Amino acid sequence: PGLSGGKARFAKPRPAGLGPGGGSGAAGDGGGGGGSGGDLAALVAAVRPSALIGAATVGGAFSSDVLRALAKAQPTSSSRPLVFALSNPTSKAECSFEEARTWTGGRAVFASGTQ
């Protein structure tokens, strides 16, 4: 089984080291769990996204390693990665504004679901 022709034309090759279901970093396989961020940081480095959206109530999931990898993944040094830590309450937020600002060298555009 694979993608239909209509969907396949939008597909990209899977980065090395990622399994069929999304591999490391996907919800439920330890990615970012407990705030470690180890697997999620590797995923961010491999995929090179321009944004992270957190809505899984895993406090600390966007660790320093994850956010530094996100900043490094940007195409230019003036690019501003998006960091949306939307989980509530604050104890379950993926990161704070201060952490996002510090760990991306002040470049992150930040939105939060907490006050």
Backbone as XML, in Angstrom:
<?xml version="1.0"?>
<chain id="A" units="angstrom">
  <residue number="1" name="PRO">
    <atom name="N" x="0.837" y="-1.186" z="0.000"/>
    <atom name="CA" x="0.000" y="0.000" z="0.000"/>
    <atom name="C" x="0.875" y="1.241" z="0.000"/>
  </residue>
  <residue number="2" name="GLY">
    <atom name="N" x="0.457" y="2.187" z="-0.748"/>
    <atom name="CA" x="1.179" y="3.448" z="-0.837"/>
    <atom name="C" x="0.209" y="4.594" z="-0.998"/>
  </residue>
  <residue number="3" name="LEU">
    <atom name="N" x="0.746" y="5.720" z="-1.381"/>
    <atom name="CA" x="-0.077" y="6.900" z="-1.592"/>
    <atom name="C" x="-0.742" y="6.841" z="-2.958"/>
  </residue>
  <residue number="4" name="SER">
    <atom name="N" x="-1.919" y="7.419" z="-3.046"/>
    <atom name="CA" x="-2.583" y="7.514" z="-4.346"/>
    <atom name="C" x="-1.786" y="8.476" z="-5.220"/>
  </residue>
  <residue number="5" name="GLY">
    <atom name="N" x="-2.011" y="8.420" z="-6.517"/>
    <atom name="CA" x="-1.291" y="9.291" z="-7.441"/>
    <atom name="C" x="-1.430" y="10.759" z="-7.096"/>
  </residue>
  <residue number="6" name="GLY">
    <atom name="N" x="-2.628" y="11.152" z="-6.688"/>
    <atom name="CA" x="-2.860" y="12.547" z="-6.331"/>
    <atom name="C" x="-2.066" y="12.991" z="-5.120"/>
  </residue>
  <residue number="7" name="LYS">
    <atom name="N" x="-1.873" y="12.092" z="-4.162"/>
    <atom name="CA" x="-1.109" y="12.422" z="-2.959"/>
    <atom name="C" x="0.381" y="12.213" z="-3.172"/>
  </residue>
  <residue number="8" name="ALA">
    <atom name="N" x="0.748" y="11.228" z="-3.963"/>
    <atom name="CA" x="2.162" y="10.897" z="-4.159"/>
    <atom name="C" x="2.942" y="12.050" z="-4.771"/>
  </residue>
  <residue number="9" name="ARG">
    <atom name="N" x="2.308" y="12.848" z="-5.588"/>
    <atom name="CA" x="3.045" y="13.947" z="-6.227"/>
    <atom name="C" x="3.496" y="15.005" z="-5.226"/>
  </residue>
  <residue number="10" name="PHE">
    <atom name="N" x="2.897" y="15.025" z="-4.038"/>
    <atom name="CA" x="3.293" y="15.979" z="-3.010"/>
    <atom name="C" x="4.257" y="15.378" z="-1.989"/>
  </residue>
  <residue number="11" name="ALA">
    <atom name="N" x="4.541" y="14.104" z="-2.104"/>
    <atom name="CA" x="5.381" y="13.413" z="-1.124"/>
    <atom name="C" x="6.850" y="13.749" z="-1.330"/>
  </residue>
  <residue number="12" name="LYS">
    <atom name="N" x="7.593" y="13.728" z="-0.235"/>
    <atom name="CA" x="9.042" y="13.899" z="-0.260"/>
    <atom name="C" x="9.660" y="12.623" z="0.275"/>
  </residue>
  <residue number="13" name="PRO">
    <atom name="N" x="10.901" y="12.342" z="-0.099"/>
    <atom name="CA" x="11.563" y="11.167" z="0.478"/>
    <atom name="C" x="11.676" y="11.318" z="1.998"/>
  </residue>
  <residue number="14" name="ARG">
    <atom name="N" x="11.523" y="10.209" z="2.709"/>
    <atom name="CA" x="11.621" y="10.214" z="4.165"/>
    <atom name="C" x="13.084" y="10.395" z="4.563"/>
  </residue>
  <residue number="15" name="PRO">
    <atom name="N" x="13.392" y="11.324" z="5.516"/>
    <atom name="CA" x="14.769" y="11.471" z="5.985"/>
    <atom name="C" x="15.295" y="10.163" z="6.573"/>
  </residue>
  <residue number="16" name="ALA">
    <atom name="N" x="16.584" y="9.927" z="6.416"/>
    <atom name="CA" x="17.213" y="8.713" z="6.944"/>
    <atom name="C" x="16.954" y="8.600" z="8.438"/>
  </residue>
  <residue number="17" name="GLY">
    <atom name="N" x="16.674" y="7.400" z="8.892"/>
    <atom name="CA" x="16.491" y="7.152" z="10.314"/>
    <atom name="C" x="15.055" y="7.256" z="10.790"/>
  </residue>
  <residue number="18" name="LEU">
    <atom name="N" x="14.142" y="7.667" z="9.918"/>
    <atom name="CA" x="12.744" y="7.757" z="10.322"/>
    <atom name="C" x="12.002" y="6.527" z="9.839"/>
  </residue>
  <residue number="19" name="GLY">
    <atom name="N" x="11.234" y="5.934" z="10.741"/>
    <atom name="CA" x="10.487" y="4.728" z="10.407"/>
    <atom name="C" x="9.228" y="5.033" z="9.620"/>
  </residue>
  <residue number="20" name="PRO">
    <atom name="N" x="8.517" y="3.999" z="9.191"/>
    <atom name="CA" x="7.311" y="4.167" z="8.379"/>
    <atom name="C" x="6.213" y="4.986" z="9.045"/>
  </residue>
  <residue number="21" name="GLY">
    <atom name="N" x="6.096" y="4.926" z="10.365"/>
    <atom name="CA" x="5.037" y="5.660" z="11.052"/>
    <atom name="C" x="5.458" y="7.035" z="11.507"/>
  </residue>
  <residue number="22" name="GLY">
    <atom name="N" x="6.545" y="7.565" z="11.000"/>
    <atom name="CA" x="7.025" y="8.859" z="11.452"/>
    <atom name="C" x="8.299" y="8.714" z="12.249"/>
  </residue>
  <residue number="23" name="GLY">
    <atom name="N" x="8.552" y="7.517" z="12.761"/>
    <atom name="CA" x="9.817" y="7.243" z="13.438"/>
    <atom name="C" x="10.005" y="8.046" z="14.700"/>
  </residue>
  <residue number="24" name="SER">
    <atom name="N" x="11.243" y="8.319" z="15.016"/>
    <atom name="CA" x="11.554" y="9.003" z="16.260"/>
    <atom name="C" x="10.935" y="10.384" z="16.276"/>
  </residue>
  <residue number="25" name="GLY">
    <atom name="N" x="10.413" y="10.752" z="17.431"/>
    <atom name="CA" x="9.815" y="12.045" z="17.621"/>
    <atom name="C" x="8.307" y="12.054" z="17.470"/>
  </residue>
  <residue number="26" name="ALA">
    <atom name="N" x="7.739" y="11.039" z="16.868"/>
    <atom name="CA" x="6.290" y="11.008" z="16.704"/>
    <atom name="C" x="5.629" y="10.751" z="18.049"/>
  </residue>
  <residue number="27" name="ALA">
    <atom name="N" x="4.435" y="11.270" z="18.213"/>
    <atom name="CA" x="3.724" y="11.097" z="19.475"/>
    <atom name="C" x="3.600" y="9.621" z="19.799"/>
  </residue>
  <residue number="28" name="GLY">
    <atom name="N" x="3.879" y="9.280" z="21.047"/>
    <atom name="CA" x="3.705" y="7.912" z="21.488"/>
    <atom name="C" x="4.944" y="7.049" z="21.385"/>
  </residue>
  <residue number="29" name="ASP">
    <atom name="N" x="6.035" y="7.557" z="20.776"/>
    <atom name="CA" x="7.226" y="6.718" z="20.712"/>
    <atom name="C" x="8.407" y="7.326" z="21.459"/>
  </residue>
  <residue number="30" name="GLY">
    <atom name="N" x="8.112" y="8.218" z="22.392"/>
    <atom name="CA" x="9.167" y="8.755" z="23.231"/>
    <atom name="C" x="9.720" y="10.078" z="22.760"/>
  </residue>
  <residue number="31" name="GLY">
    <atom name="N" x="9.279" y="10.584" z="21.637"/>
    <atom name="CA" x="9.804" y="11.846" z="21.147"/>
    <atom name="C" x="9.402" y="12.997" z="22.039"/>
  </residue>
  <residue number="32" name="GLY">
    <atom name="N" x="10.368" y="13.629" z="22.670"/>
    <atom name="CA" x="10.098" y="14.776" z="23.500"/>
    <atom name="C" x="9.474" y="14.447" z="24.840"/>
  </residue>
  <residue number="33" name="GLY">
    <atom name="N" x="9.154" y="13.208" z="25.109"/>
    <atom name="CA" x="8.491" y="12.845" z="26.350"/>
    <atom name="C" x="9.317" y="13.196" z="27.563"/>
  </residue>
  <residue number="34" name="GLY">
    <atom name="N" x="8.657" y="13.674" z="28.596"/>
    <atom name="CA" x="9.329" y="14.006" z="29.837"/>
    <atom name="C" x="10.279" y="15.172" z="29.715"/>
  </residue>
  <residue number="35" name="GLY">
    <atom name="N" x="10.176" y="15.926" z="28.620"/>
    <atom name="CA" x="11.019" y="17.088" z="28.463"/>
    <atom name="C" x="12.411" y="16.789" z="27.969"/>
  </residue>
  <residue number="36" name="SER">
    <atom name="N" x="12.730" y="15.540" z="27.672"/>
    <atom name="CA" x="14.089" y="15.222" z="27.240"/>
    <atom name="C" x="14.398" y="15.825" z="25.891"/>
  </residue>
  <residue number="37" name="GLY">
    <atom name="N" x="13.463" y="15.752" z="24.957"/>
    <atom name="CA" x="13.636" y="16.367" z="23.660"/>
    <atom name="C" x="14.655" y="15.703" z="22.766"/>
  </residue>
  <residue number="38" name="GLY">
    <atom name="N" x="15.294" y="14.616" z="23.201"/>
    <atom name="CA" x="16.349" y="13.992" z="22.414"/>
    <atom name="C" x="15.881" y="13.532" z="21.054"/>
  </residue>
  <residue number="39" name="ASP">
    <atom name="N" x="14.837" y="12.738" z="20.982"/>
    <atom name="CA" x="14.331" y="12.251" z="19.709"/>
    <atom name="C" x="13.720" y="13.374" z="18.888"/>
  </residue>
  <residue number="40" name="LEU">
    <atom name="N" x="13.028" y="14.295" z="19.528"/>
    <atom name="CA" x="12.422" y="15.408" z="18.812"/>
    <atom name="C" x="13.501" y="16.306" z="18.220"/>
  </residue>
  <residue number="41" name="ALA">
    <atom name="N" x="14.593" y="16.517" z="18.926"/>
    <atom name="CA" x="15.689" y="17.333" z="18.395"/>
    <atom name="C" x="16.272" y="16.699" z="17.142"/>
  </residue>
  <residue number="42" name="ALA">
    <atom name="N" x="16.431" y="15.377" z="17.140"/>
    <atom name="CA" x="16.947" y="14.681" z="15.958"/>
    <atom name="C" x="15.969" y="14.797" z="14.800"/>
  </residue>
  <residue number="43" name="LEU">
    <atom name="N" x="14.687" y="14.700" z="15.094"/>
    <atom name="CA" x="13.669" y="14.837" z="14.059"/>
    <atom name="C" x="13.687" y="16.243" z="13.464"/>
  </residue>
  <residue number="44" name="VAL">
    <atom name="N" x="13.777" y="17.255" z="14.312"/>
    <atom name="CA" x="13.836" y="18.643" z="13.838"/>
    <atom name="C" x="15.074" y="18.850" z="12.968"/>
  </residue>
  <residue number="45" name="ALA">
    <atom name="N" x="16.208" y="18.302" z="13.383"/>
    <atom name="CA" x="17.431" y="18.434" z="12.588"/>
    <atom name="C" x="17.289" y="17.753" z="11.230"/>
  </residue>
  <residue number="46" name="ALA">
    <atom name="N" x="16.596" y="16.619" z="11.183"/>
    <atom name="CA" x="16.442" y="15.878" z="9.926"/>
    <atom name="C" x="15.421" y="16.516" z="8.992"/>
  </residue>
  <residue number="47" name="VAL">
    <atom name="N" x="14.307" y="16.968" z="9.546"/>
    <atom name="CA" x="13.206" y="17.478" z="8.729"/>
    <atom name="C" x="13.370" y="18.967" z="8.407"/>
  </residue>
  <residue number="48" name="ARG">
    <atom name="N" x="14.008" y="19.723" z="9.299"/>
    <atom name="CA" x="14.271" y="21.152" z="9.127"/>
    <atom name="C" x="12.985" y="21.979" z="8.958"/>
  </residue>
  <residue number="49" name="PRO">
    <atom name="N" x="12.067" y="21.889" z="9.918"/>
    <atom name="CA" x="10.815" y="22.647" z="9.807"/>
    <atom name="C" x="11.037" y="24.134" z="10.069"/>
  </residue>
  <residue number="50" name="SER">
    <atom name="N" x="10.068" y="24.938" z="9.686"/>
    <atom name="CA" x="10.128" y="26.366" z="9.994"/>
    <atom name="C" x="9.263" y="26.699" z="11.207"/>
  </residue>
  <residue number="51" name="ALA">
    <atom name="N" x="8.516" y="25.705" z="11.710"/>
    <atom name="CA" x="7.629" y="25.934" z="12.852"/>
    <atom name="C" x="7.474" y="24.670" z="13.678"/>
  </residue>
  <residue number="52" name="LEU">
    <atom name="N" x="7.252" y="24.871" z="14.976"/>
    <atom name="CA" x="6.875" y="23.788" z="15.882"/>
    <atom name="C" x="5.572" y="24.198" z="16.553"/>
  </residue>
  <residue number="53" name="ILE">
    <atom name="N" x="4.613" y="23.294" z="16.547"/>
    <atom name="CA" x="3.332" y="23.550" z="17.204"/>
    <atom name="C" x="3.135" y="22.485" z="18.270"/>
  </residue>
  <residue number="54" name="GLY">
    <atom name="N" x="3.067" y="22.919" z="19.509"/>
    <atom name="CA" x="2.891" y="21.999" z="20.623"/>
    <atom name="C" x="1.472" y="22.058" z="21.152"/>
  </residue>
  <residue number="55" name="ALA">
    <atom name="N" x="0.813" y="20.911" z="21.186"/>
    <atom name="CA" x="-0.546" y="20.836" z="21.724"/>
    <atom name="C" x="-0.771" y="19.494" z="22.408"/>
  </residue>
  <residue number="56" name="ALA">
    <atom name="N" x="0.302" y="18.908" z="22.932"/>
    <atom name="CA" x="0.218" y="17.564" z="23.504"/>
    <atom name="C" x="0.332" y="17.549" z="25.024"/>
  </residue>
  <residue number="57" name="THR">
    <atom name="N" x="0.361" y="18.694" z="25.652"/>
    <atom name="CA" x="0.494" y="18.840" z="27.105"/>
    <atom name="C" x="1.685" y="18.075" z="27.664"/>
  </residue>
  <residue number="58" name="VAL">
    <atom name="N" x="2.820" y="18.156" z="26.976"/>
    <atom name="CA" x="4.065" y="17.550" z="27.450"/>
    <atom name="C" x="4.989" y="18.702" z="27.838"/>
  </residue>
  <residue number="59" name="GLY">
    <atom name="N" x="4.960" y="19.055" z="29.123"/>
    <atom name="CA" x="5.767" y="20.163" z="29.598"/>
    <atom name="C" x="7.242" y="19.970" z="29.295"/>
  </residue>
  <residue number="60" name="GLY">
    <atom name="N" x="7.865" y="21.001" z="28.732"/>
    <atom name="CA" x="9.290" y="20.948" z="28.431"/>
    <atom name="C" x="9.651" y="20.197" z="27.168"/>
  </residue>
  <residue number="61" name="ALA">
    <atom name="N" x="8.683" y="19.807" z="26.356"/>
    <atom name="CA" x="8.976" y="19.035" z="25.137"/>
    <atom name="C" x="9.873" y="19.803" z="24.180"/>
  </residue>
  <residue number="62" name="PHE">
    <atom name="N" x="9.744" y="21.135" z="24.156"/>
    <atom name="CA" x="10.615" y="21.946" z="23.313"/>
    <atom name="C" x="11.824" y="22.352" z="24.159"/>
  </residue>
  <residue number="63" name="SER">
    <atom name="N" x="12.756" y="21.421" z="24.295"/>
    <atom name="CA" x="13.954" y="21.613" z="25.116"/>
    <atom name="C" x="14.940" y="22.539" z="24.414"/>
  </residue>
  <residue number="64" name="SER">
    <atom name="N" x="16.033" y="22.841" z="25.091"/>
    <atom name="CA" x="17.069" y="23.673" z="24.469"/>
    <atom name="C" x="17.597" y="23.018" z="23.204"/>
  </residue>
  <residue number="65" name="ASP">
    <atom name="N" x="17.796" y="21.705" z="23.217"/>
    <atom name="CA" x="18.281" y="21.004" z="22.021"/>
    <atom name="C" x="17.297" y="21.124" z="20.866"/>
  </residue>
  <residue number="66" name="VAL">
    <atom name="N" x="16.011" y="20.993" z="21.163"/>
    <atom name="CA" x="14.976" y="21.071" z="20.127"/>
    <atom name="C" x="14.938" y="22.475" z="19.525"/>
  </residue>
  <residue number="67" name="LEU">
    <atom name="N" x="14.908" y="23.493" z="20.371"/>
    <atom name="CA" x="14.797" y="24.862" z="19.870"/>
    <atom name="C" x="16.074" y="25.329" z="19.182"/>
  </residue>
  <residue number="68" name="ARG">
    <atom name="N" x="17.213" y="24.884" z="19.651"/>
    <atom name="CA" x="18.467" y="25.216" z="18.946"/>
    <atom name="C" x="18.498" y="24.547" z="17.572"/>
  </residue>
  <residue number="69" name="ALA">
    <atom name="N" x="18.013" y="23.307" z="17.488"/>
    <atom name="CA" x="17.939" y="22.612" z="16.195"/>
    <atom name="C" x="16.971" y="23.337" z="15.262"/>
  </residue>
  <residue number="70" name="LEU">
    <atom name="N" x="15.861" y="23.826" z="15.800"/>
    <atom name="CA" x="14.898" y="24.576" z="14.994"/>
    <atom name="C" x="15.533" y="25.852" z="14.449"/>
  </residue>
  <residue number="71" name="ALA">
    <atom name="N" x="16.242" y="26.581" z="15.297"/>
    <atom name="CA" x="16.899" y="27.813" z="14.845"/>
    <atom name="C" x="17.944" y="27.510" z="13.778"/>
  </residue>
  <residue number="72" name="LYS">
    <atom name="N" x="18.711" y="26.457" z="13.986"/>
    <atom name="CA" x="19.757" y="26.075" z="13.032"/>
    <atom name="C" x="19.163" y="25.603" z="11.701"/>
  </residue>
  <residue number="73" name="ALA">
    <atom name="N" x="17.957" y="25.069" z="11.732"/>
    <atom name="CA" x="17.308" y="24.532" z="10.530"/>
    <atom name="C" x="16.821" y="25.615" z="9.577"/>
  </residue>
  <residue number="74" name="GLN">
    <atom name="N" x="16.806" y="26.860" z="10.019"/>
    <atom name="CA" x="16.269" y="27.925" z="9.176"/>
    <atom name="C" x="17.222" y="28.238" z="8.027"/>
  </residue>
  <residue number="75" name="PRO">
    <atom name="N" x="16.669" y="28.615" z="6.867"/>
    <atom name="CA" x="17.498" y="28.794" z="5.675"/>
    <atom name="C" x="18.493" y="29.948" z="5.760"/>
  </residue>
  <residue number="76" name="THR">
    <atom name="N" x="18.188" y="30.978" z="6.542"/>
    <atom name="CA" x="19.122" y="32.094" z="6.696"/>
    <atom name="C" x="19.194" y="32.478" z="8.167"/>
  </residue>
  <residue number="77" name="SER">
    <atom name="N" x="20.225" y="33.214" z="8.525"/>
    <atom name="CA" x="20.380" y="33.629" z="9.922"/>
    <atom name="C" x="19.352" y="34.678" z="10.318"/>
  </residue>
  <residue number="78" name="SER">
    <atom name="N" x="18.667" y="35.271" z="9.345"/>
    <atom name="CA" x="17.628" y="36.245" z="9.671"/>
    <atom name="C" x="16.225" y="35.631" z="9.669"/>
  </residue>
  <residue number="79" name="SER">
    <atom name="N" x="16.114" y="34.359" z="9.295"/>
    <atom name="CA" x="14.814" y="33.678" z="9.323"/>
    <atom name="C" x="14.334" y="33.527" z="10.759"/>
  </residue>
  <residue number="80" name="ARG">
    <atom name="N" x="13.029" y="33.630" z="10.965"/>
    <atom name="CA" x="12.460" y="33.581" z="12.305"/>
    <atom name="C" x="11.559" y="32.367" z="12.449"/>
  </residue>
  <residue number="81" name="PRO">
    <atom name="N" x="12.019" y="31.347" z="13.181"/>
    <atom name="CA" x="11.198" y="30.147" z="13.362"/>
    <atom name="C" x="9.967" y="30.436" z="14.218"/>
  </residue>
  <residue number="82" name="LEU">
    <atom name="N" x="8.886" y="29.734" z="13.918"/>
    <atom name="CA" x="7.649" y="29.870" z="14.685"/>
    <atom name="C" x="7.615" y="28.817" z="15.783"/>
  </residue>
  <residue number="83" name="VAL">
    <atom name="N" x="7.321" y="29.248" z="16.999"/>
    <atom name="CA" x="7.218" y="28.342" z="18.142"/>
    <atom name="C" x="5.861" y="28.592" z="18.795"/>
  </residue>
  <residue number="84" name="PHE">
    <atom name="N" x="4.964" y="27.626" z="18.661"/>
    <atom name="CA" x="3.633" y="27.733" z="19.246"/>
    <atom name="C" x="3.505" y="26.687" z="20.346"/>
  </residue>
  <residue number="85" name="ALA">
    <atom name="N" x="3.637" y="27.133" z="21.589"/>
    <atom name="CA" x="3.505" y="26.260" z="22.761"/>
    <atom name="C" x="2.093" y="26.465" z="23.307"/>
  </residue>
  <residue number="86" name="LEU">
    <atom name="N" x="1.147" y="25.691" z="22.824"/>
    <atom name="CA" x="-0.268" y="25.961" z="23.058"/>
    <atom name="C" x="-0.886" y="25.232" z="24.239"/>
  </residue>
  <residue number="87" name="SER">
    <atom name="N" x="-0.158" y="24.311" z="24.859"/>
    <atom name="CA" x="-0.739" y="23.498" z="25.933"/>
    <atom name="C" x="-0.963" y="24.288" z="27.215"/>
  </residue>
  <residue number="88" name="ASN">
    <atom name="N" x="-2.015" y="23.929" z="27.927"/>
    <atom name="CA" x="-2.362" y="24.492" z="29.226"/>
    <atom name="C" x="-2.408" y="23.375" z="30.240"/>
  </residue>
  <residue number="89" name="PRO">
    <atom name="N" x="-2.208" y="23.663" z="31.513"/>
    <atom name="CA" x="-1.753" y="24.905" z="32.119"/>
    <atom name="C" x="-0.263" y="25.133" z="31.847"/>
  </residue>
  <residue number="90" name="THR">
    <atom name="N" x="0.290" y="26.170" z="32.434"/>
    <atom name="CA" x="1.686" y="26.528" z="32.205"/>
    <atom name="C" x="2.625" y="25.359" z="32.469"/>
  </residue>
  <residue number="91" name="SER">
    <atom name="N" x="2.335" y="24.547" z="33.465"/>
    <atom name="CA" x="3.203" y="23.403" z="33.785"/>
    <atom name="C" x="3.247" y="22.376" z="32.660"/>
  </residue>
  <residue number="92" name="LYS">
    <atom name="N" x="2.268" y="22.401" z="31.776"/>
    <atom name="CA" x="2.207" y="21.455" z="30.653"/>
    <atom name="C" x="2.654" y="22.089" z="29.335"/>
  </residue>
  <residue number="93" name="ALA">
    <atom name="N" x="3.019" y="23.374" z="29.364"/>
    <atom name="CA" x="3.448" y="24.065" z="28.146"/>
    <atom name="C" x="4.775" y="23.497" z="27.658"/>
  </residue>
  <residue number="94" name="GLU">
    <atom name="N" x="4.922" y="23.415" z="26.359"/>
    <atom name="CA" x="6.114" y="22.819" z="25.750"/>
    <atom name="C" x="7.368" y="23.635" z="26.048"/>
  </residue>
  <residue number="95" name="CYS">
    <atom name="N" x="7.236" y="24.952" z="26.150"/>
    <atom name="CA" x="8.334" y="25.830" z="26.564"/>
    <atom name="C" x="7.732" y="27.176" z="26.927"/>
  </residue>
  <residue number="96" name="SER">
    <atom name="N" x="8.540" y="28.026" z="27.506"/>
    <atom name="CA" x="8.098" y="29.379" z="27.839"/>
    <atom name="C" x="8.604" y="30.352" z="26.771"/>
  </residue>
  <residue number="97" name="PHE">
    <atom name="N" x="8.076" y="31.570" z="26.799"/>
    <atom name="CA" x="8.557" y="32.610" z="25.889"/>
    <atom name="C" x="10.054" y="32.825" z="26.084"/>
  </residue>
  <residue number="98" name="GLU">
    <atom name="N" x="10.461" y="32.931" z="27.337"/>
    <atom name="CA" x="11.879" y="33.185" z="27.639"/>
    <atom name="C" x="12.768" y="32.069" z="27.095"/>
  </residue>
  <residue number="99" name="GLU">
    <atom name="N" x="12.352" y="30.826" z="27.252"/>
    <atom name="CA" x="13.134" y="29.703" z="26.719"/>
    <atom name="C" x="13.207" y="29.767" z="25.194"/>
  </residue>
  <residue number="100" name="ALA">
    <atom name="N" x="12.075" y="30.015" z="24.546"/>
    <atom name="CA" x="12.064" y="30.101" z="23.076"/>
    <atom name="C" x="12.966" y="31.233" z="22.603"/>
  </residue>
  <residue number="101" name="ARG">
    <atom name="N" x="12.884" y="32.368" z="23.261"/>
    <atom name="CA" x="13.709" y="33.518" z="22.881"/>
    <atom name="C" x="15.189" y="33.213" z="23.071"/>
  </residue>
  <residue number="102" name="THR">
    <atom name="N" x="15.533" y="32.690" z="24.227"/>
    <atom name="CA" x="16.934" y="32.419" z="24.545"/>
    <atom name="C" x="17.523" y="31.352" z="23.638"/>
  </residue>
  <residue number="103" name="TRP">
    <atom name="N" x="16.825" y="30.240" z="23.479"/>
    <atom name="CA" x="17.388" y="29.086" z="22.774"/>
    <atom name="C" x="17.357" y="29.213" z="21.256"/>
  </residue>
  <residue number="104" name="THR">
    <atom name="N" x="16.661" y="30.248" z="20.735"/>
    <atom name="CA" x="16.711" y="30.505" z="19.289"/>
    <atom name="C" x="17.496" y="31.778" z="18.994"/>
  </residue>
  <residue number="105" name="GLY">
    <atom name="N" x="18.214" y="32.270" z="19.973"/>
    <atom name="CA" x="19.004" y="33.483" z="19.771"/>
    <atom name="C" x="18.148" y="34.714" z="19.536"/>
  </residue>
  <residue number="106" name="GLY">
    <atom name="N" x="16.961" y="34.747" z="20.134"/>
    <atom name="CA" x="16.075" y="35.896" z="20.004"/>
    <atom name="C" x="15.296" y="35.940" z="18.707"/>
  </residue>
  <residue number="107" name="ARG">
    <atom name="N" x="15.351" y="34.897" z="17.919"/>
    <atom name="CA" x="14.722" y="34.899" z="16.593"/>
    <atom name="C" x="13.307" y="34.340" z="16.563"/>
  </residue>
  <residue number="108" name="ALA">
    <atom name="N" x="12.893" y="33.599" z="17.565"/>
    <atom name="CA" x="11.594" y="32.914" z="17.520"/>
    <atom name="C" x="10.428" y="33.894" z="17.508"/>
  </residue>
  <residue number="109" name="VAL">
    <atom name="N" x="9.421" y="33.564" z="16.717"/>
    <atom name="CA" x="8.109" y="34.195" z="16.809"/>
    <atom name="C" x="7.299" y="33.232" z="17.674"/>
  </residue>
  <residue number="110" name="PHE">
    <atom name="N" x="6.845" y="33.709" z="18.824"/>
    <atom name="CA" x="6.276" y="32.834" z="19.849"/>
    <atom name="C" x="4.794" y="33.113" z="20.060"/>
  </residue>
  <residue number="111" name="ALA">
    <atom name="N" x="4.020" y="32.047" z="20.215"/>
    <atom name="CA" x="2.617" y="32.144" z="20.625"/>
    <atom name="C" x="2.380" y="31.085" z="21.688"/>
  </residue>
  <residue number="112" name="SER">
    <atom name="N" x="1.520" y="31.421" z="22.647"/>
    <atom name="CA" x="1.294" y="30.519" z="23.768"/>
    <atom name="C" x="-0.186" y="30.398" z="24.073"/>
  </residue>
  <residue number="113" name="GLY">
    <atom name="N" x="-0.545" y="29.267" z="24.648"/>
    <atom name="CA" x="-1.907" y="29.064" z="25.116"/>
    <atom name="C" x="-2.052" y="29.418" z="26.581"/>
  </residue>
  <residue number="114" name="THR">
    <atom name="N" x="-0.967" y="29.871" z="27.216"/>
    <atom name="CA" x="-0.991" y="30.224" z="28.635"/>
    <atom name="C" x="-0.783" y="31.721" z="28.797"/>
  </residue>
  <residue number="115" name="GLN">
    <atom name="N" x="-1.026" y="32.192" z="30.013"/>
    <atom name="CA" x="-0.838" y="33.622" z="30.284"/>
    <atom name="C" x="0.517" y="33.879" z="30.880"/>
  </residue>
</chain>
